[in-house]
Amino acid sequence: MFHAASTRMRPLLMTSLSACIGLLPAAISTGIGSQVQRPLATVIVGGMLSDRSCWLIVVPALKMVFSGP
């Protein structure tokens, strides 16, 4: 379990960080059309960050709890 988490952490974090960095200008924009883009970009950025932390922390912990020692 620890080996799988350590080998998958870097690709997962790089994917989520690249998506978040790419959508950050849309999430903080205030120009024309930002009323439509800002909420969508905010949801995607928040979802990518919380989803990756869930996959890296919560899922391995639940797997270890339910699969036993």
All heavy atoms as TSV, in Angstrom:
chain	resi	resn	atom	element	x	y	z
A	1	MET	N	N	0.818	-1.187	0.000
A	1	MET	CA	C	0.000	0.000	0.000
A	1	MET	C	C	0.866	1.256	0.000
A	1	MET	O	O	0.590	2.208	-0.734
A	1	MET	CB	C	-0.911	-0.042	1.226
A	1	MET	CG	C	-2.017	0.904	1.156
A	1	MET	SD	S	-2.894	0.537	-0.328
A	1	MET	CE	C	-4.445	1.053	-0.007
A	2	PHE	N	N	1.914	1.238	0.815
A	2	PHE	CA	C	2.795	2.400	0.861
A	2	PHE	C	C	3.564	2.566	-0.444
A	2	PHE	O	O	3.792	3.678	-0.903
A	2	PHE	CB	C	3.773	2.290	2.038
A	2	PHE	CG	C	3.092	2.397	3.372
A	2	PHE	CD1	C	3.074	1.330	4.236
A	2	PHE	CD2	C	2.469	3.576	3.752
A	2	PHE	CE1	C	2.452	1.421	5.453
A	2	PHE	CE2	C	1.841	3.681	4.976
A	2	PHE	CZ	C	1.833	2.595	5.822
A	3	HIS	N	N	3.969	1.460	-1.042
A	3	HIS	CA	C	4.689	1.526	-2.321
A	3	HIS	C	C	3.787	2.094	-3.412
A	3	HIS	O	O	4.221	2.928	-4.207
A	3	HIS	CB	C	5.197	0.141	-2.714
A	3	HIS	CG	C	5.870	0.118	-4.042
A	3	HIS	ND1	N	7.080	0.738	-4.269
A	3	HIS	CD2	C	5.491	-0.431	-5.209
A	3	HIS	CE1	C	7.415	0.571	-5.526
A	3	HIS	NE2	N	6.475	-0.148	-6.126
A	4	ALA	N	N	2.542	1.646	-3.455
A	4	ALA	CA	C	1.606	2.150	-4.474
A	4	ALA	C	C	1.336	3.639	-4.274
A	4	ALA	O	O	1.284	4.401	-5.246
A	4	ALA	CB	C	0.300	1.371	-4.411
A	5	ALA	N	N	1.185	4.066	-3.039
A	5	ALA	CA	C	0.931	5.487	-2.774
A	5	ALA	C	C	2.145	6.339	-3.128
A	5	ALA	O	O	2.014	7.430	-3.683
A	5	ALA	CB	C	0.562	5.690	-1.307
A	6	SER	N	N	3.330	5.818	-2.864
A	6	SER	CA	C	4.529	6.608	-3.167
A	6	SER	C	C	4.808	6.676	-4.664
A	6	SER	O	O	5.321	7.684	-5.149
A	6	SER	CB	C	5.736	6.039	-2.431
A	6	SER	OG	O	6.057	4.747	-2.916
A	7	THR	N	N	4.470	5.638	-5.419
A	7	THR	CA	C	4.716	5.682	-6.860
A	7	THR	C	C	3.654	6.474	-7.602
A	7	THR	O	O	3.931	7.027	-8.663
A	7	THR	CB	C	4.794	4.267	-7.458
A	7	THR	OG1	O	3.580	3.578	-7.183
A	7	THR	CG2	C	5.970	3.508	-6.893
A	8	ARG	N	N	2.458	6.568	-7.091
A	8	ARG	CA	C	1.381	7.281	-7.775
A	8	ARG	C	C	1.230	8.725	-7.323
A	8	ARG	O	O	0.490	9.481	-7.935
A	8	ARG	CB	C	0.045	6.556	-7.555
A	8	ARG	CG	C	-0.067	5.228	-8.218
A	8	ARG	CD	C	0.099	5.310	-9.704
A	8	ARG	NE	N	-0.912	6.176	-10.291
A	8	ARG	CZ	C	-0.815	6.739	-11.473
A	8	ARG	NH1	N	0.246	6.542	-12.203
A	8	ARG	NH2	N	-1.763	7.513	-11.941
A	9	MET	N	N	1.900	9.119	-6.261
A	9	MET	CA	C	1.695	10.463	-5.730
A	9	MET	C	C	2.186	11.534	-6.700
A	9	MET	O	O	1.472	12.500	-6.946
A	9	MET	CB	C	2.394	10.636	-4.387
A	9	MET	CG	C	2.148	12.004	-3.804
A	9	MET	SD	S	2.581	12.235	-2.088
A	9	MET	CE	C	4.162	11.528	-1.928
A	10	ARG	N	N	3.357	11.385	-7.259
A	10	ARG	CA	C	3.891	12.427	-8.130
A	10	ARG	C	C	3.037	12.628	-9.380
A	10	ARG	O	O	2.696	13.776	-9.714
A	10	ARG	CB	C	5.331	12.110	-8.498
A	10	ARG	CG	C	5.948	13.205	-9.323
A	10	ARG	CD	C	7.397	12.953	-9.557
A	10	ARG	NE	N	7.964	14.027	-10.362
A	10	ARG	CZ	C	9.144	14.013	-10.864
A	10	ARG	NH1	N	9.933	12.982	-10.650
A	10	ARG	NH2	N	9.583	15.020	-11.575
A	11	PRO	N	N	2.651	11.573	-10.122
A	11	PRO	CA	C	1.793	11.819	-11.293
A	11	PRO	C	C	0.443	12.432	-10.947
A	11	PRO	O	O	-0.056	13.298	-11.676
A	11	PRO	CB	C	1.611	10.433	-11.908
A	11	PRO	CG	C	2.734	9.624	-11.401
A	11	PRO	CD	C	3.070	10.177	-10.064
A	12	LEU	N	N	-0.155	12.015	-9.848
A	12	LEU	CA	C	-1.445	12.583	-9.452
A	12	LEU	C	C	-1.316	14.057	-9.081
A	12	LEU	O	O	-2.148	14.879	-9.481
A	12	LEU	CB	C	-2.032	11.807	-8.272
A	12	LEU	CG	C	-2.609	10.442	-8.595
A	12	LEU	CD1	C	-2.984	9.709	-7.327
A	12	LEU	CD2	C	-3.807	10.572	-9.504
A	13	LEU	N	N	-0.288	14.386	-8.335
A	13	LEU	CA	C	-0.108	15.786	-7.945
A	13	LEU	C	C	0.253	16.661	-9.133
A	13	LEU	O	O	-0.220	17.799	-9.230
A	13	LEU	CB	C	0.965	15.893	-6.866
A	13	LEU	CG	C	0.562	15.386	-5.489
A	13	LEU	CD1	C	1.733	15.485	-4.524
A	13	LEU	CD2	C	-0.635	16.130	-4.956
A	14	MET	N	N	1.064	16.157	-10.050
A	14	MET	CA	C	1.423	16.943	-11.230
A	14	MET	C	C	0.199	17.204	-12.109
A	14	MET	O	O	0.033	18.297	-12.647
A	14	MET	CB	C	2.510	16.234	-12.036
A	14	MET	CG	C	3.843	16.181	-11.327
A	14	MET	SD	S	4.518	17.792	-10.989
A	14	MET	CE	C	5.001	18.300	-12.596
A	15	THR	N	N	-0.666	16.214	-12.249
A	15	THR	CA	C	-1.876	16.384	-13.045
A	15	THR	C	C	-2.803	17.420	-12.422
A	15	THR	O	O	-3.296	18.321	-13.105
A	15	THR	CB	C	-2.620	15.044	-13.177
A	15	THR	OG1	O	-1.752	14.083	-13.748
A	15	THR	CG2	C	-3.863	15.179	-14.031
A	16	SER	N	N	-3.035	17.300	-11.134
A	16	SER	CA	C	-3.953	18.235	-10.487
A	16	SER	C	C	-3.364	19.641	-10.417
A	16	SER	O	O	-4.087	20.624	-10.615
A	16	SER	CB	C	-4.324	17.746	-9.094
A	16	SER	OG	O	-3.190	17.727	-8.262
A	17	LEU	N	N	-2.078	19.761	-10.166
A	17	LEU	CA	C	-1.474	21.092	-10.102
A	17	LEU	C	C	-1.451	21.770	-11.460
A	17	LEU	O	O	-1.670	22.981	-11.553
A	17	LEU	CB	C	-0.064	21.009	-9.526
A	17	LEU	CG	C	0.012	20.809	-8.017
A	17	LEU	CD1	C	1.463	20.655	-7.579
A	17	LEU	CD2	C	-0.645	21.945	-7.287
A	18	SER	N	N	-1.217	21.012	-12.518
A	18	SER	CA	C	-1.225	21.640	-13.844
A	18	SER	C	C	-2.626	22.116	-14.220
A	18	SER	O	O	-2.786	23.187	-14.815
A	18	SER	CB	C	-0.686	20.675	-14.895
A	18	SER	OG	O	-1.528	19.558	-15.029
A	19	ALA	N	N	-3.652	21.356	-13.866
A	19	ALA	CA	C	-5.021	21.791	-14.132
A	19	ALA	C	C	-5.376	23.017	-13.294
A	19	ALA	O	O	-6.017	23.954	-13.780
A	19	ALA	CB	C	-5.996	20.658	-13.853
A	20	CYS	N	N	-4.955	23.023	-12.042
A	20	CYS	CA	C	-5.259	24.158	-11.165
A	20	CYS	C	C	-4.525	25.416	-11.601
A	20	CYS	O	O	-5.097	26.505	-11.601
A	20	CYS	CB	C	-4.897	23.814	-9.727
A	20	CYS	SG	S	-5.964	22.568	-9.016
A	21	ILE	N	N	-3.266	25.274	-11.981
A	21	ILE	CA	C	-2.503	26.438	-12.438
A	21	ILE	C	C	-3.078	26.962	-13.748
A	21	ILE	O	O	-3.156	28.173	-13.961
A	21	ILE	CB	C	-1.013	26.082	-12.561
A	21	ILE	CG1	C	-0.412	25.884	-11.173
A	21	ILE	CG2	C	-0.247	27.160	-13.314
A	21	ILE	CD1	C	0.982	25.319	-11.182
A	22	GLY	N	N	-3.517	26.074	-14.617
A	22	GLY	CA	C	-4.099	26.504	-15.885
A	22	GLY	C	C	-5.427	27.213	-15.725
A	22	GLY	O	O	-5.751	28.121	-16.496
A	23	LEU	N	N	-6.217	26.822	-14.743
A	23	LEU	CA	C	-7.526	27.434	-14.534
A	23	LEU	C	C	-7.515	28.562	-13.505
A	23	LEU	O	O	-8.544	29.212	-13.300
A	23	LEU	CB	C	-8.532	26.369	-14.105
A	23	LEU	CG	C	-8.981	25.439	-15.222
A	23	LEU	CD1	C	-9.804	24.298	-14.662
A	23	LEU	CD2	C	-9.789	26.208	-16.244
A	24	LEU	N	N	-6.396	28.806	-12.880
A	24	LEU	CA	C	-6.330	29.869	-11.881
A	24	LEU	C	C	-6.642	31.250	-12.452
A	24	LEU	O	O	-7.389	32.009	-11.823
A	24	LEU	CB	C	-4.964	29.861	-11.203
A	24	LEU	CG	C	-4.832	30.732	-9.968
A	24	LEU	CD1	C	-5.818	30.288	-8.897
A	24	LEU	CD2	C	-3.418	30.682	-9.450
A	25	PRO	N	N	-6.150	31.614	-13.639
A	25	PRO	CA	C	-6.538	32.923	-14.184
A	25	PRO	C	C	-8.050	33.047	-14.424
A	25	PRO	O	O	-8.623	34.119	-14.216
A	25	PRO	CB	C	-5.778	32.999	-15.503
A	25	PRO	CG	C	-4.625	32.101	-15.335
A	25	PRO	CD	C	-5.106	30.996	-14.453
A	26	ALA	N	N	-8.698	31.976	-14.844
A	26	ALA	CA	C	-10.147	32.021	-15.043
A	26	ALA	C	C	-10.879	32.109	-13.708
A	26	ALA	O	O	-11.961	32.697	-13.622
A	26	ALA	CB	C	-10.615	30.798	-15.820
A	27	ALA	N	N	-10.302	31.524	-12.660
A	27	ALA	CA	C	-10.955	31.549	-11.350
A	27	ALA	C	C	-10.874	32.904	-10.679
A	27	ALA	O	O	-11.746	33.252	-9.873
A	27	ALA	CB	C	-10.339	30.494	-10.443
A	28	ILE	N	N	-9.851	33.708	-11.014
A	28	ILE	CA	C	-9.716	35.011	-10.363
A	28	ILE	C	C	-9.974	36.173	-11.314
A	28	ILE	O	O	-9.745	37.321	-10.959
A	28	ILE	CB	C	-8.324	35.153	-9.711
A	28	ILE	CG1	C	-7.211	35.030	-10.746
A	28	ILE	CG2	C	-8.141	34.163	-8.594
A	28	ILE	CD1	C	-5.830	35.323	-10.192
A	29	SER	N	N	-10.472	35.878	-12.505
A	29	SER	CA	C	-10.700	36.937	-13.484
A	29	SER	C	C	-11.891	37.806	-13.088
A	29	SER	O	O	-12.820	37.361	-12.417
A	29	SER	CB	C	-10.935	36.341	-14.869
A	29	SER	OG	O	-12.130	35.609	-14.886
A	30	THR	N	N	-11.862	39.050	-13.551
A	30	THR	CA	C	-12.954	39.985	-13.272
A	30	THR	C	C	-13.407	40.698	-14.539
A	30	THR	O	O	-14.217	41.613	-14.456
A	30	THR	CB	C	-12.518	41.048	-12.238
A	30	THR	OG1	O	-11.374	41.741	-12.743
A	30	THR	CG2	C	-12.198	40.415	-10.904
A	31	GLY	N	N	-12.923	40.285	-15.690
A	31	GLY	CA	C	-13.232	40.961	-16.950
A	31	GLY	C	C	-14.566	40.533	-17.528
A	31	GLY	O	O	-15.420	39.933	-16.861
A	32	ILE	N	N	-14.729	40.845	-18.803
A	32	ILE	CA	C	-15.959	40.521	-19.514
A	32	ILE	C	C	-16.075	39.002	-19.649
A	32	ILE	O	O	-15.128	38.329	-20.038
A	32	ILE	CB	C	-15.974	41.182	-20.900
A	32	ILE	CG1	C	-15.933	42.701	-20.758
A	32	ILE	CG2	C	-17.183	40.728	-21.701
A	32	ILE	CD1	C	-15.768	43.423	-22.066
A	33	GLY	N	N	-17.226	38.463	-19.323
A	33	GLY	CA	C	-17.473	37.031	-19.412
A	33	GLY	C	C	-17.032	36.242	-18.199
A	33	GLY	O	O	-17.168	35.026	-18.161
A	34	SER	N	N	-16.505	36.919	-17.206
A	34	SER	CA	C	-16.029	36.198	-16.027
A	34	SER	C	C	-17.173	35.684	-15.155
A	34	SER	O	O	-16.959	34.801	-14.328
A	34	SER	CB	C	-15.108	37.083	-15.193
A	34	SER	OG	O	-15.825	38.164	-14.643
A	35	GLN	N	N	-18.385	36.223	-15.357
A	35	GLN	CA	C	-19.526	35.748	-14.572
A	35	GLN	C	C	-19.831	34.288	-14.874
A	35	GLN	O	O	-20.374	33.577	-14.038
A	35	GLN	CB	C	-20.783	36.589	-14.844
A	35	GLN	CG	C	-20.680	38.015	-14.396
A	35	GLN	CD	C	-20.022	38.896	-15.461
A	35	GLN	OE1	O	-19.818	38.469	-16.602
A	35	GLN	NE2	N	-19.669	40.098	-15.075
A	36	VAL	N	N	-19.487	33.838	-16.069
A	36	VAL	CA	C	-19.728	32.446	-16.457
A	36	VAL	C	C	-18.511	31.590	-16.151
A	36	VAL	O	O	-18.634	30.473	-15.651
A	36	VAL	CB	C	-20.083	32.368	-17.964
A	36	VAL	CG1	C	-20.245	30.936	-18.404
A	36	VAL	CG2	C	-21.327	33.163	-18.255
A	37	GLN	N	N	-17.324	32.097	-16.419
A	37	GLN	CA	C	-16.106	31.307	-16.266
A	37	GLN	C	C	-15.678	31.120	-14.820
A	37	GLN	O	O	-15.191	30.058	-14.452
A	37	GLN	CB	C	-14.957	31.964	-17.023
A	37	GLN	CG	C	-15.110	31.934	-18.510
A	37	GLN	CD	C	-13.952	32.627	-19.192
A	37	GLN	OE1	O	-13.034	33.117	-18.540
A	37	GLN	NE2	N	-13.999	32.672	-20.509
A	38	ARG	N	N	-15.825	32.150	-14.012
A	38	ARG	CA	C	-15.314	32.101	-12.646
A	38	ARG	C	C	-15.925	30.988	-11.798
A	38	ARG	O	O	-15.177	30.235	-11.157
A	38	ARG	CB	C	-15.490	33.449	-11.962
A	38	ARG	CG	C	-14.703	33.528	-10.683
A	38	ARG	CD	C	-14.748	34.883	-9.992
A	38	ARG	NE	N	-15.076	35.981	-10.875
A	38	ARG	CZ	C	-15.959	36.925	-10.570
A	38	ARG	NH1	N	-16.598	36.899	-9.432
A	38	ARG	NH2	N	-16.211	37.902	-11.413
A	39	PRO	N	N	-17.244	30.816	-11.757
A	39	PRO	CA	C	-17.793	29.730	-10.928
A	39	PRO	C	C	-17.358	28.343	-11.403
A	39	PRO	O	O	-17.034	27.480	-10.586
A	39	PRO	CB	C	-19.310	29.887	-11.052
A	39	PRO	CG	C	-19.517	31.295	-11.470
A	39	PRO	CD	C	-18.325	31.662	-12.284
A	40	LEU	N	N	-17.328	28.141	-12.701
A	40	LEU	CA	C	-16.914	26.842	-13.224
A	40	LEU	C	C	-15.452	26.568	-12.903
A	40	LEU	O	O	-15.099	25.465	-12.465
A	40	LEU	CB	C	-17.143	26.794	-14.733
A	40	LEU	CG	C	-16.733	25.498	-15.430
A	40	LEU	CD1	C	-17.556	24.342	-14.918
A	40	LEU	CD2	C	-16.860	25.641	-16.920
A	41	ALA	N	N	-14.585	27.543	-13.104
A	41	ALA	CA	C	-13.166	27.359	-12.813
A	41	ALA	C	C	-12.925	27.149	-11.323
A	41	ALA	O	O	-12.082	26.339	-10.932
A	41	ALA	CB	C	-12.372	28.556	-13.311
A	42	THR	N	N	-13.676	27.846	-10.486
A	42	THR	CA	C	-13.530	27.678	-9.047
A	42	THR	C	C	-13.908	26.274	-8.609
A	42	THR	O	O	-13.220	25.650	-7.796
A	42	THR	CB	C	-14.395	28.712	-8.298
A	42	THR	OG1	O	-14.041	30.015	-8.749
A	42	THR	CG2	C	-14.204	28.626	-6.810
A	43	VAL	N	N	-14.974	25.749	-9.162
A	43	VAL	CA	C	-15.412	24.395	-8.827
A	43	VAL	C	C	-14.385	23.367	-9.296
A	43	VAL	O	O	-14.055	22.422	-8.571
A	43	VAL	CB	C	-16.803	24.106	-9.441
A	43	VAL	CG1	C	-17.134	22.641	-9.374
A	43	VAL	CG2	C	-17.864	24.925	-8.750
A	44	ILE	N	N	-13.847	23.555	-10.471
A	44	ILE	CA	C	-12.869	22.601	-10.991
A	44	ILE	C	C	-11.581	22.654	-10.180
A	44	ILE	O	O	-11.023	21.611	-9.824
A	44	ILE	CB	C	-12.600	22.857	-12.481
A	44	ILE	CG1	C	-13.848	22.507	-13.288
A	44	ILE	CG2	C	-11.411	22.042	-12.970
A	44	ILE	CD1	C	-13.745	22.867	-14.748
A	45	VAL	N	N	-11.101	23.839	-9.862
A	45	VAL	CA	C	-9.873	23.961	-9.073
A	45	VAL	C	C	-10.068	23.352	-7.686
A	45	VAL	O	O	-9.238	22.573	-7.210
A	45	VAL	CB	C	-9.435	25.440	-8.977
A	45	VAL	CG1	C	-8.347	25.619	-7.946
A	45	VAL	CG2	C	-8.961	25.930	-10.322
A	46	GLY	N	N	-11.150	23.670	-7.029
A	46	GLY	CA	C	-11.426	23.103	-5.707
A	46	GLY	C	C	-11.614	21.602	-5.741
A	46	GLY	O	O	-11.137	20.879	-4.859
A	47	GLY	N	N	-12.292	21.120	-6.758
A	47	GLY	CA	C	-12.499	19.686	-6.893
A	47	GLY	C	C	-11.216	18.930	-7.164
A	47	GLY	O	O	-11.000	17.849	-6.614
A	48	MET	N	N	-10.363	19.484	-8.003
A	48	MET	CA	C	-9.091	18.817	-8.295
A	48	MET	C	C	-8.207	18.745	-7.054
A	48	MET	O	O	-7.568	17.729	-6.798
A	48	MET	CB	C	-8.344	19.542	-9.411
A	48	MET	CG	C	-8.974	19.406	-10.768
A	48	MET	SD	S	-8.946	17.740	-11.410
A	48	MET	CE	C	-7.252	17.596	-11.876
A	49	LEU	N	N	-8.168	19.818	-6.281
A	49	LEU	CA	C	-7.331	19.806	-5.083
A	49	LEU	C	C	-7.883	18.868	-4.012
A	49	LEU	O	O	-7.145	18.107	-3.393
A	49	LEU	CB	C	-7.195	21.221	-4.528
A	49	LEU	CG	C	-6.362	22.174	-5.377
A	49	LEU	CD1	C	-6.367	23.559	-4.761
A	49	LEU	CD2	C	-4.948	21.664	-5.541
A	50	SER	N	N	-9.184	18.916	-3.778
A	50	SER	CA	C	-9.759	18.053	-2.746
A	50	SER	C	C	-9.816	16.595	-3.182
A	50	SER	O	O	-9.636	15.696	-2.359
A	50	SER	CB	C	-11.146	18.547	-2.356
A	50	SER	OG	O	-12.025	18.438	-3.454
A	51	ASP	N	N	-10.021	16.346	-4.455
A	51	ASP	CA	C	-10.068	14.972	-4.957
A	51	ASP	C	C	-8.718	14.291	-4.827
A	51	ASP	O	O	-8.642	13.139	-4.387
A	51	ASP	CB	C	-10.509	14.976	-6.415
A	51	ASP	CG	C	-10.522	13.582	-7.010
A	51	ASP	OD1	O	-11.172	12.708	-6.411
A	51	ASP	OD2	O	-9.886	13.380	-8.063
A	52	ARG	N	N	-7.671	14.968	-5.177
A	52	ARG	CA	C	-6.339	14.359	-5.093
A	52	ARG	C	C	-5.933	14.107	-3.656
A	52	ARG	O	O	-5.330	13.082	-3.355
A	52	ARG	CB	C	-5.287	15.220	-5.789
A	52	ARG	CG	C	-5.537	15.396	-7.250
A	52	ARG	CD	C	-5.645	14.067	-7.954
A	52	ARG	NE	N	-5.959	14.311	-9.363
A	52	ARG	CZ	C	-6.521	13.430	-10.145
A	52	ARG	NH1	N	-6.843	12.252	-9.687
A	52	ARG	NH2	N	-6.773	13.713	-11.393
A	53	SER	N	N	-6.254	15.017	-2.762
A	53	SER	CA	C	-5.924	14.773	-1.355
A	53	SER	C	C	-6.734	13.603	-0.812
A	53	SER	O	O	-6.237	12.822	-0.002
A	53	SER	CB	C	-6.139	16.023	-0.521
A	53	SER	OG	O	-7.498	16.387	-0.521
A	54	CYS	N	N	-7.958	13.473	-1.277
A	54	CYS	CA	C	-8.785	12.336	-0.854
A	54	CYS	C	C	-8.197	11.022	-1.341
A	54	CYS	O	O	-8.093	10.050	-0.598
A	54	CYS	CB	C	-10.208	12.516	-1.357
A	54	CYS	SG	S	-11.320	11.184	-0.910
A	55	TRP	N	N	-7.779	10.988	-2.610
A	55	TRP	CA	C	-7.213	9.758	-3.160
A	55	TRP	C	C	-5.892	9.392	-2.515
A	55	TRP	O	O	-5.545	8.220	-2.401
A	55	TRP	CB	C	-7.012	9.884	-4.662
A	55	TRP	CG	C	-8.231	9.538	-5.432
A	55	TRP	CD1	C	-9.026	10.400	-6.099
A	55	TRP	CD2	C	-8.820	8.246	-5.602
A	55	TRP	NE1	N	-10.072	9.732	-6.663
A	55	TRP	CE2	C	-9.968	8.401	-6.376
A	55	TRP	CE3	C	-8.484	6.981	-5.159
A	55	TRP	CZ2	C	-10.784	7.346	-6.737
A	55	TRP	CZ3	C	-9.291	5.921	-5.512
A	55	TRP	CH2	C	-10.422	6.105	-6.282
A	56	LEU	N	N	-5.108	10.367	-2.099
A	56	LEU	CA	C	-3.789	10.077	-1.536
A	56	LEU	C	C	-3.811	9.820	-0.033
A	56	LEU	O	O	-2.906	9.175	0.490
A	56	LEU	CB	C	-2.831	11.229	-1.835
A	56	LEU	CG	C	-2.476	11.393	-3.304
A	56	LEU	CD1	C	-1.652	12.654	-3.494
A	56	LEU	CD2	C	-1.717	10.190	-3.807
A	57	ILE	N	N	-4.827	10.300	0.670
A	57	ILE	CA	C	-4.843	10.166	2.125
A	57	ILE	C	C	-5.982	9.274	2.605
A	57	ILE	O	O	-5.772	8.313	3.340
A	57	ILE	CB	C	-4.943	11.557	2.789
A	57	ILE	CG1	C	-3.692	12.375	2.443
A	57	ILE	CG2	C	-5.093	11.437	4.290
A	57	ILE	CD1	C	-3.792	13.826	2.825
A	58	VAL	N	N	-7.202	9.573	2.183
A	58	VAL	CA	C	-8.375	8.897	2.743
A	58	VAL	C	C	-8.531	7.475	2.194
A	58	VAL	O	O	-8.758	6.532	2.956
A	58	VAL	CB	C	-9.648	9.728	2.480
A	58	VAL	CG1	C	-10.886	9.002	2.941
A	58	VAL	CG2	C	-9.532	11.076	3.161
A	59	VAL	N	N	-8.388	7.298	0.897
A	59	VAL	CA	C	-8.610	5.973	0.298
A	59	VAL	C	C	-7.602	4.943	0.801
A	59	VAL	O	O	-7.996	3.829	1.174
A	59	VAL	CB	C	-8.638	6.071	-1.243
A	59	VAL	CG1	C	-8.650	4.708	-1.871
A	59	VAL	CG2	C	-9.838	6.879	-1.684
A	60	PRO	N	N	-6.290	5.231	0.855
A	60	PRO	CA	C	-5.371	4.230	1.424
A	60	PRO	C	C	-5.662	3.926	2.891
A	60	PRO	O	O	-5.542	2.777	3.322
A	60	PRO	CB	C	-3.993	4.871	1.268
A	60	PRO	CG	C	-4.137	5.811	0.156
A	60	PRO	CD	C	-5.541	6.333	0.249
A	61	ALA	N	N	-6.066	4.943	3.651
A	61	ALA	CA	C	-6.387	4.696	5.057
A	61	ALA	C	C	-7.612	3.795	5.186
A	61	ALA	O	O	-7.626	2.864	5.999
A	61	ALA	CB	C	-6.623	6.015	5.776
A	62	LEU	N	N	-8.642	4.051	4.383
A	62	LEU	CA	C	-9.833	3.193	4.422
A	62	LEU	C	C	-9.520	1.780	3.952
A	62	LEU	O	O	-10.047	0.810	4.493
A	62	LEU	CB	C	-10.944	3.804	3.575
A	62	LEU	CG	C	-11.603	5.056	4.137
A	62	LEU	CD1	C	-12.618	5.614	3.141
A	62	LEU	CD2	C	-12.269	4.758	5.458
A	63	LYS	N	N	-8.669	1.644	2.973
A	63	LYS	CA	C	-8.278	0.311	2.480
A	63	LYS	C	C	-7.573	-0.472	3.562
A	63	LYS	O	O	-7.831	-1.656	3.744
A	63	LYS	CB	C	-7.380	0.471	1.251
A	63	LYS	CG	C	-6.721	-0.778	0.794
A	63	LYS	CD	C	-7.468	-1.398	-0.334
A	63	LYS	CE	C	-6.660	-2.535	-0.942
A	63	LYS	NZ	N	-7.077	-3.832	-0.484
A	64	MET	N	N	-6.681	0.187	4.292
A	64	MET	CA	C	-5.972	-0.503	5.360
A	64	MET	C	C	-6.899	-0.855	6.517
A	64	MET	O	O	-6.743	-1.903	7.144
A	64	MET	CB	C	-4.800	0.337	5.845
A	64	MET	CG	C	-3.694	0.436	4.808
A	64	MET	SD	S	-2.286	1.379	5.366
A	64	MET	CE	C	-1.562	0.203	6.495
A	65	VAL	N	N	-7.894	0.002	6.787
A	65	VAL	CA	C	-8.822	-0.283	7.887
A	65	VAL	C	C	-9.731	-1.455	7.542
A	65	VAL	O	O	-9.935	-2.353	8.348
A	65	VAL	CB	C	-9.667	0.981	8.202
A	65	VAL	CG1	C	-10.863	0.636	9.073
A	65	VAL	CG2	C	-8.805	2.031	8.867
A	66	PHE	N	N	-10.256	-1.473	6.328
A	66	PHE	CA	C	-11.217	-2.499	5.963
A	66	PHE	C	C	-10.585	-3.811	5.497
A	66	PHE	O	O	-11.211	-4.847	5.544
A	66	PHE	CB	C	-12.178	-1.988	4.883
A	66	PHE	CG	C	-13.157	-0.985	5.421
A	66	PHE	CD1	C	-13.170	0.305	4.920
A	66	PHE	CD2	C	-14.037	-1.306	6.432
A	66	PHE	CE1	C	-14.062	1.238	5.406
A	66	PHE	CE2	C	-14.935	-0.387	6.938
A	66	PHE	CZ	C	-14.941	0.888	6.430
A	67	SER	N	N	-9.340	-3.781	5.045
A	67	SER	CA	C	-8.715	-5.025	4.595
A	67	SER	C	C	-8.040	-5.777	5.724
A	67	SER	O	O	-7.716	-6.936	5.590
A	67	SER	CB	C	-7.684	-4.748	3.486
A	67	SER	OG	O	-6.601	-4.027	4.004
A	68	GLY	N	N	-7.817	-5.108	6.841
A	68	GLY	CA	C	-7.216	-5.767	7.994
A	68	GLY	C	C	-5.699	-5.728	7.929
A	68	GLY	O	O	-5.104	-5.261	6.978
A	69	PRO	N	N	-5.061	-6.254	8.973
A	69	PRO	CA	C	-3.591	-6.212	9.039
A	69	PRO	C	C	-2.908	-7.186	8.128
A	69	PRO	O	O	-3.213	-8.131	7.663
A	69	PRO	CB	C	-3.274	-6.513	10.494
A	69	PRO	CG	C	-4.481	-7.105	11.091
A	69	PRO	CD	C	-5.634	-6.738	10.211
